[in-house]
């Protein structure tokens, strides 16, 4: 089963730099939030997500026989 993690990034002056850095780490923008009253306003936050790496399987336990 695939698992994902999410992050919300507030927009600001350096949002482009932040998005570039997060994109290099595997994050993808999947949505934005906006003020409903202002249709021409920039997004207030950007929603990001990335797939979590599957957990590594532990090696089988070896039982010692006496």
N, CA and C of each residue as an Amber inpcrd file, in Angstrom:
protein
   198
   0.8470000  -1.1670000   0.0000000   0.0000000   0.0000000   0.0000000
   0.9030000   1.2450000   0.0000000   0.6100000   2.1720000  -0.8460000
   1.3760000   3.4140000  -0.9040000   0.9550000   4.3360000   0.2240000
   1.9340000   5.0250000   0.7760000   1.6640000   5.9940000   1.8380000
   2.2300000   7.3450000   1.4040000   1.5590000   8.4040000   1.8190000
   1.9640000   9.7450000   1.4200000   2.0800000  10.6330000   2.6430000
   2.8990000  11.6660000   2.5140000   2.9430000  12.6940000   3.5430000
   2.6130000  14.0210000   2.8770000   2.0470000  14.9130000   3.6640000
   1.5800000  16.1920000   3.1470000   2.2510000  17.3290000   3.8850000
   2.3520000  18.4500000   3.2110000   2.9520000  19.6460000   3.7850000
   2.1970000  20.8380000   3.2350000   1.9840000  21.8600000   4.0510000
   1.3400000  23.0950000   3.6050000   2.3780000  24.1960000   3.6860000
   2.5830000  24.8840000   2.5840000   3.5930000  25.9260000   2.4700000
   2.9020000  27.2750000   2.3430000   3.1230000  28.1610000   3.3070000
   2.5670000  29.5100000   3.2050000   3.2870000  30.2690000   2.1060000
   2.5420000  31.0350000   1.3320000   3.1690000  31.8020000   0.2660000
   3.8360000  33.0310000   0.8580000   4.8920000  33.4470000   0.2190000
   5.6380000  34.6100000   0.6820000   6.5960000  35.0540000  -0.4030000
   7.5350000  35.8910000  -0.0110000   8.4750000  36.4410000  -0.9850000
   9.3490000  35.3760000  -1.6350000   9.7840000  34.3950000  -0.8710000
  10.7110000  33.4040000  -1.3940000  10.0390000  32.0680000  -1.7120000
   8.7760000  32.0940000  -2.0590000   8.0290000  30.8540000  -2.2980000
   8.6060000  30.0690000  -3.4760000   9.0990000  30.7480000  -4.4980000
   9.6510000  30.0450000  -5.6550000  10.8980000  29.2590000  -5.2650000
  11.7530000  29.8480000  -4.4580000  12.9580000  29.1500000  -3.9960000
  12.5870000  27.9530000  -3.1240000  11.5970000  28.1390000  -2.2620000
  11.1610000  27.0490000  -1.3980000  10.5900000  25.8950000  -2.2230000
   9.7750000  26.2120000  -3.2280000   9.1950000  25.1760000  -4.0820000
  10.2740000  24.4170000  -4.8560000  11.2820000  25.1240000  -5.3350000
  12.3730000  24.4670000  -6.0480000  13.1290000  23.5110000  -5.1330000
  13.4070000  23.9560000  -3.9080000  14.1290000  23.1100000  -2.9520000
  13.2960000  21.8880000  -2.5750000  12.0090000  22.0790000  -2.3250000
  11.1430000  20.9650000  -1.9580000  10.9350000  20.0130000  -3.1390000
  10.8610000  20.5490000  -4.3410000  10.7260000  19.7130000  -5.5280000
  11.9220000  18.7900000  -5.6970000  13.1060000  19.2650000  -5.3560000
  14.3010000  18.4340000  -5.4270000  14.2530000  17.2990000  -4.4130000
  13.4310000  17.4540000  -3.3730000  13.2830000  16.4230000  -2.3470000
  12.1070000  15.4890000  -2.6430000  11.4760000  15.6590000  -3.8060000
  10.3870000  14.7640000  -4.2010000   8.9890000  15.2770000  -3.9150000
   8.8600000  16.4980000  -3.3980000   7.5320000  17.0550000  -3.1220000
   6.8970000  17.5480000  -4.4130000   5.5690000  17.3860000  -4.5280000
   4.8100000  17.8720000  -5.6810000   3.6390000  18.6980000  -5.1870000
   3.3850000  19.8180000  -5.8590000   2.2330000  20.6520000  -5.5080000
   0.9680000  19.9500000  -6.0030000  -0.0320000  19.8360000  -5.1130000
  -1.2820000  19.1700000  -5.4820000  -2.4990000  20.0700000  -5.3040000
  -2.3120000  21.2670000  -4.7530000  -3.4500000  22.1560000  -4.5700000
  -3.0320000  23.4650000  -3.9370000  -3.9590000  24.3980000  -3.9060000
  -3.7350000  25.6930000  -3.2800000  -4.9780000  26.0780000  -2.4830000
  -4.7780000  26.9410000  -1.5030000  -5.9140000  27.5130000  -0.7890000
  -5.9680000  28.9910000  -1.1340000  -7.1740000  29.5470000  -1.1900000
  -7.3440000  30.9590000  -1.5260000  -8.4020000  31.5730000  -0.6390000
  -8.3460000  32.8770000  -0.5520000  -9.4370000  33.5980000   0.0920000
 -10.6000000  33.6110000  -0.8870000 -11.7460000  33.1790000  -0.4590000
 -12.8900000  33.0980000  -1.3630000 -13.3720000  34.4730000  -1.8180000
 -13.1150000  35.4950000  -1.0010000 -13.6260000  36.8240000  -1.3470000
 -12.8150000  37.4850000  -2.4680000 -11.5520000  37.0990000  -2.6170000
 -10.6890000  37.7740000  -3.5890000 -10.2750000  36.7980000  -4.6860000
 -10.9290000  36.8590000  -5.8100000 -10.6330000  35.9250000  -6.8820000
  -9.3100000  36.2090000  -7.5740000  -8.7890000  37.4310000  -7.4630000
  -7.5220000  37.7510000  -8.1180000  -6.3470000  37.6760000  -7.1490000
  -6.6010000  37.3100000  -5.9160000  -5.5270000  37.2320000  -4.9280000
  -4.6550000  36.0050000  -5.1910000  -3.3820000  36.0980000  -4.8420000
  -2.5240000  34.9160000  -4.9850000  -2.9090000  33.8560000  -3.9470000
  -2.5070000  32.6330000  -4.1800000  -2.8160000  31.5900000  -3.1990000
  -2.2550000  31.9440000  -1.8240000  -2.9790000  31.5870000  -0.7920000
  -2.5120000  31.8330000   0.5730000  -1.5840000  30.7250000   1.0380000
  -1.7850000  29.5170000   0.5260000  -0.9420000  28.3830000   0.8750000
  -0.9400000  27.3840000  -0.2790000   0.1490000  26.6570000  -0.3880000
   0.2790000  25.6280000  -1.4120000   0.3650000  24.2900000  -0.6930000
  -0.4130000  23.3330000  -1.1400000  -0.4430000  22.0120000  -0.5300000
   0.4740000  21.0970000  -1.3420000   1.4090000  20.4580000  -0.6550000
   2.3790000  19.5810000  -1.2980000   2.2210000  18.1670000  -0.7600000
   2.6300000  17.1930000  -1.5560000   2.6230000  15.8080000  -1.0750000
   3.7580000  15.0590000  -1.7380000   4.1870000  13.9670000  -1.0750000
   5.1570000  13.0600000  -1.6680000   4.9140000  11.6690000  -1.1080000
   5.3050000  10.6930000  -1.9080000   5.1330000   9.3060000  -1.4890000
   6.2340000   8.9520000  -0.5000000   5.8370000   8.3000000   0.5790000
   6.8110000   7.8130000   1.5400000   7.4560000   6.5550000   0.9870000
   8.7330000   6.3950000   1.2700000   9.4000000   5.1810000   0.8440000
   8.8550000   4.0220000   1.6680000   8.6530000   2.8910000   1.0300000
   8.1430000   1.7490000   1.8040000   9.1420000   1.3570000   2.8840000
   8.6210000   0.9040000   3.9940000   9.4800000   0.4820000   5.0950000
  10.2840000  -0.7340000   4.6560000  11.5300000  -0.7330000   5.0410000
  12.3860000  -1.8690000   4.6980000  11.9730000  -3.0750000   5.5240000
  11.9980000  -4.2180000   4.8840000  11.6600000  -5.4390000   5.6040000
  12.8530000  -5.8470000   6.4620000  12.5870000  -6.1850000   7.6840000
  13.6420000  -6.6360000   8.5770000  14.0840000  -8.0350000   8.1530000
  15.3730000  -8.3410000   8.3140000  15.8110000  -9.6910000   7.9780000
  15.1660000 -10.7020000   8.9070000  14.9620000 -11.8980000   8.4370000
  14.3120000 -12.9030000   9.2850000  15.1580000 -13.1940000  10.5230000
  14.4760000 -13.4360000  11.6080000  15.1740000 -13.7680000  12.8400000
  15.6880000 -15.2040000  12.7570000  16.8940000 -15.3880000  13.1990000
  17.4920000 -16.7140000  13.1890000  17.4890000 -17.2350000  14.6120000
  16.8780000 -18.3700000  14.8150000  16.8250000 -18.9480000  16.1490000
  18.0550000 -19.8310000  16.3570000  18.6950000 -19.6510000  17.4990000
  19.8600000 -20.4800000  17.8210000  19.3770000 -21.7820000  18.4400000
  19.8730000 -22.8750000  17.9240000  19.5240000 -24.1920000  18.4640000
  20.6790000 -24.6860000  19.3180000  20.3750000 -25.1350000  20.5400000
  21.4390000 -25.6010000  21.4340000  21.7760000 -27.0350000  21.2140000
